[in-house]
Amino acid sequence: METNSGVDATPLIVDLDGTLFHGDIFWEDLLSEIGANPMTSGPIFSHMLRGKAAAKHYISERATFDAAHLPYNAAVIDLIDAARRQGRKVYLATGSHVTRAEAIAAHLGCFDGVFATTIERNLTDVRKATFLAETFGDRGFDYVGNSFADIPVWQCARRAYVVAPKGRLTRRLDRLGIAHERLPERELSRLGVWLRAMRVHQYSKNVLVFVPMLAAHRFDLDTIVACLTAFVAFCLIASSVYLINDLIDIRADRGHPSKKKRPIPFGLIQAPSAIGASVVLICLGGVVAASASLALLAVVAAYFVMTLAYSTFIKRKMLVDSITLSLLYTARIAGGAVATQVVLSSWLAIFSLFFFTALALIKRYTELRVRLLQDLADPSNRNYRKEDLTVIGALAAASAVNSVTVFALYVASPVVAANYTRPWVLGAICPLLLYLLGRMLMMAHRGEMDDDPIVFALRDRNWRIAGIALFAIFLAAI
């Protein structure tokens, strides 16, 4: 449509999910609400039976939403700006609920109107195409979309803009004779994105399954293979829960200075894909564990249930979250003991509980310290406040000292005397542990540590040197 002056006055209609915004509002609303309150699953399901529009309306009234921290598509924003400079009207048309669409429009301030889902109408697919054609006329608008669901709308549009089209979508558009212009998208390494989302760097935590083998001095091939099997099973299950955790925390993470760059909150991986991948990882982890023994499968299943409980509601419980994290670390050691059929020492279990509680508390301390230094608000998905720093630091120090005390008593116990030729050499580990844990807490207090103590330990030169020293002491004591 051109005016008498030759200026193009055809309105530009922009889709939201996967187009203007790297993500899906409905899925994020759904997962955020269930994650915050699992008991709402029943009412949500009952509303789903009434239709998707009713479910979207129900969830939108409960789930928190912040348009300011969404990962918007820069290429689409540029297209909108260019249309506005030409004097064209720009509208947002989306299947997301109207309250979400209006909040985004208000935040961006670049739309002349909003068309969205209400409790009576789910504005998607053919319904959206029919509505836009009736409103602007057939071929009376340009449309920006990203998926097969947008094909009916493109068929009614004058010009089609496609965000990051997949090969199948492009071929379908060509067969239908829909000329389209592809908008540039961020260059992604799909494998690299998925490895980041699965947090492969966190697999180092699962080396704890080898601890029972080392403590029992069992280095035969069968024991090593059993430990490797347990290691793989825990890695697969851990990655599945990391994906679930990021989905549940997606909106809280977008307000965090470092977590907002993770693939899911950053919009590099969509919620349905992450859910599918999580299910596959869970199944693979179960199969690997069962291939070793049913006992290992039981431990891995308990670990999964505990991590899922942690992700959904325990992490919002003050201090209970840190104790649960320490139990999850101890579960890895228990898994190694079950896989190798080594009796787990009570000394080792108690030491693990105190040691990993200290690390969990240091992690909480670090997160709050970052918020304090950057003048951020208290975390919305944790039951901690910035003024809790002093208490958390004291509890972390107490847990650290207790872990060293337990280890010292372990060194003096008959269990060690029976398994080591020079048990007294192990005593050298105590001052080394005091130094390492104390230094970690000091770095956290200075704001010089990552938000995960394990990642910090792997990158820190002092910890690497200490790791070599610990292994040397262990060998000298055998």
Salt bridges, closest charged atoms under 4 A:
ASP8 OD2 - ARG158 NH2 2.96
ASP15 OD1 - LYS128 NZ 3.07
GLU28 OE1 - ARG251 NE 3.66
GLU28 OE2 - ARG254 NH2 2.74
ASP29 OD2 - ARG100 NE 3.01
ASP29 OD1 - ARG251 NH1 2.45
GLU61 OE2 - HIS57 NE2 3.20
GLU61 OE1 - ARG62 NH1 3.42
ASP66 OD2 - HIS69 ND1 2.64
ASP112 OD2 - ARG84 NH1 4.00
ASP142 OD2 - ARG88 NH2 2.73
ASP142 OD2 - ARG158 NH2 2.78
GLU185 OE2 - HIS22 ND1 3.85
ASP220 OD1 - ARG218 NE 3.77
ASP246 OD1 - ARG199 NH2 2.43
ASP246 OD1 - ARG262 NH1 3.36
ASP249 OD2 - LYS315 NZ 2.46
ASP253 OD2 - ARG262 NH1 3.84
ASP321 OD2 - ARG364 NE 2.68
GLU367 OE2 - LYS259 NZ 3.46
GLU367 OE1 - ARG364 NH1 3.13
ASP450 OD2 - ARG459 NH1 3.27
ASP452 OD2 - LYS205 NZ 3.24
ASP460 OD2 - ARG439 NH1 2.70
